[in-house]
């Protein structure tokens, strides 16, 4: 049964591991998209603001912004996609993320990220967010060969930090919570703030296996009570 609350209090000590999804959990992925589009627009056009507006409009209406730029500027779509995927993004973590990491670390807990995507892309995101050096373990699907909801990446965390209590915070109801639920982790869903790129809540949130233990509105709703440690 899902618990909806104004906040969730976690008991964290040196036997705890707290893992996070990355995209739309620690920051809004739409900001990465905008950063990538901006990088491309500035690369190919002096009047980059107008081009950026056109690219975003195409994205919003289901068009192919990369194909549009490729056709207009005679640059291969492959080159544009590589620029997009491997640029250093201008993104910021959600309010409260760094403070939450501080509280978990100061309480003795380990911090991990389990994310689907390309290795360079996801690591560039973590570096831009100022989080890479604060993580005890990062599991990325391209490196492991497994994507959520396959359980292997969660099991990797358990193998690295055995016999602990495990928590997972994510946002995607279609894949984030199935495996950690089955493995006995505590799971927390961060609600879509209206900007998420992938929104599967309507289709999956009512299905028992897909539902988290808790649902929160924002990262700042996660509390660490030192009196519990």
N, C-alpha and C positions, 0 to 999 in steps of 0.2 A: 504493500500500500504506500502510495506517495504521501509524504508529509510536506505540506505547504506552510511555510513559516516566514516571519519577517527576518529571521536569521537562523543560521545553523551554527551550533557551538561544537567544535571538534576537540577531543582530548588528544593532545599531541605530546609525545615524549620521545626518548631515544629508541623506542620500539615501533615508531610510526613512520610510514611512507605516504607522502601526499603527491599524487601525480595529476598533471593537467593535460588536457587537450591544448592545442595552440590556437588555430584559426577560429575566430569568433568566440573564444573562451578567454584568452589573455589580451586580445585586442580585436578590433573589427577588421575582418578580412577585406572588406570593401576599401579600406584605406591602403592596403597593399595593391589592390587593383588600380586605384587612382594613382598611386606612386609609380607603378609600372607604366601606365598610360602616359603619365606626365614625362617620364624619362624618354619614352619613344617620341612623343610629340616634340620635345625640345631637341631631340637628335636630328629630326628630319625637316623641321619647319621653323622659320624665324617667328612667324605668327603662331606660336605654339598654343597659346590660350584658346584660340578659335578651334584648332584641330583637337585639342583635348576635350573641348565641349562637344564636338562632333562624335568623338570616340565614345564618350560617356553616354551620349544620346543613343548611339547604336547599341551599346551594351544594354541599356534600359529597355530598349524595344526589341531585344532578341536578335539584333544584327551581329555581324562579324566585324568588329573594329579592326582586327589584325588584317583581314582580307582587304578592307577598305584602304588602309594605309599602304598595304603591299601594292595594290593596283594603282593608287594615285602617285606613289613615289618610286615605283619600280624597285622595291626591296622585297626579297623573298619573305614569305610568311615564316619560314623556319628561322631566319635571322631575327625577325621581330619577336618571335616567341622566346628565343634564347635571351634576347635583351630583357624581355619582361621577366622571365623566370630567374635570371641571375643578377639582376640589378640590386643595388644596396637600397633597401626600401626606407622611405620616410614614414615611419609608423610609430605610434605611442601605445604603451600598455594602458589598459583600463585603470581607472582610479582605484587605488587600493591594492593593486597587484604587488608592487614592491614592498609595501608595508606588510602584506600577508606573508610574503616570502621571508621577511625579517622575523616575524613572529613564529613561523614554523621552524626556521633555523635556530632561533634563540631558545626554542623549547626542545631542541635535540632531534627534531624530525628530519628525514631525508626528503628531498624534492626532486621530482622527475617530470619529464614531458613525454607523452606518447602521442605521436602525430603521424598522419598520412601525408605523403608528399615527397618531393625531390630533396635529396640531402642538402645540396648547396642552398636551395631556396629556403628551406625551413631553418637552416642554421643562420643564414643571413637575417632572417626575421628575428630570431632569438637574440642575435648580436645587436641589431638595431633597437630592440626593446630593452637592451641592457640586462638581459636575463641569463645569457649563456654561461657566464662565470659563476652564476648562483645555483646552477643545477648539479645534482649529484649523478644524474643519469638522463640521457636523451635517447629515445628509441624512435627511429624514423623508418617508415615503411620501405623506402627505396633501399635502405641499408640492410634491413632485416629480411626483406622479401615477403613480408606479410602486411596486410592492411586490416584495419578494423572492419567488421567485428570479429575476425579471426583471433583466437585467444593468445597466440604465440607471443605477441609483444608485451602483454600483461604478465605472462609467465616469465619472460626475461627479467622483469622487475623483481618478481618473487625469487628468482634464482640468484640475482645480485644481492638482494636484501631478504634473506630467508627468515621465516618465523616472525613476521612483523604484523602489524595491523595496517591495512591498505585502504587508501581513499582515492577516488577518481572524480575529477571535476571536468565536465564537458558540456557540449551544447547540442550535439546532433543526435536526436532521438532515434534515427535510423540505424546507428552503428556504435555509438559511444558507450552504451551501458550494458549491452547484452553479455559480453564476456566478463567484465568485472563483477556483474551481478552473479553470474554462474560460479565465479571463483571466490565469492564471499566477501568482496570488497564493499565498502560503503560508497555509494555513488550519489553525486550531486549534479543537477542540471542547472545551467545558467540560462535563463529565459532569453529568447531573441529580443533585442532592444529595438527591433524594427529595421535593422541594417544588415542582418545576417545574409550571406550569399546563399547558403543552403538552408532551407527551412522545411523540415519533414515532420514537424510536431503534429500537424493535423492527421497525417497518415499513420503515425506510429505511437504517439503519446498514450493512446488508450490500450495498447497491447502490453500485457503483463511482463513479458520477457524484456521489453524495450524500455521499460520505465525505470527511472532512478529512484533512490530512496527519498531524496529531497529535491525540491525545486526552489531556487532563489532568483531574485530579480537582478542582483548585481554582486560583484566580487566582494564588496564591502559588507555583504550580509553574512560572510563567513567569519566567525569569531573563534579566537583561540583563548581559552580560559586557563591562565597560568595556575590557578588554584586546583585545576584538575590534574596537573602534571606532577 
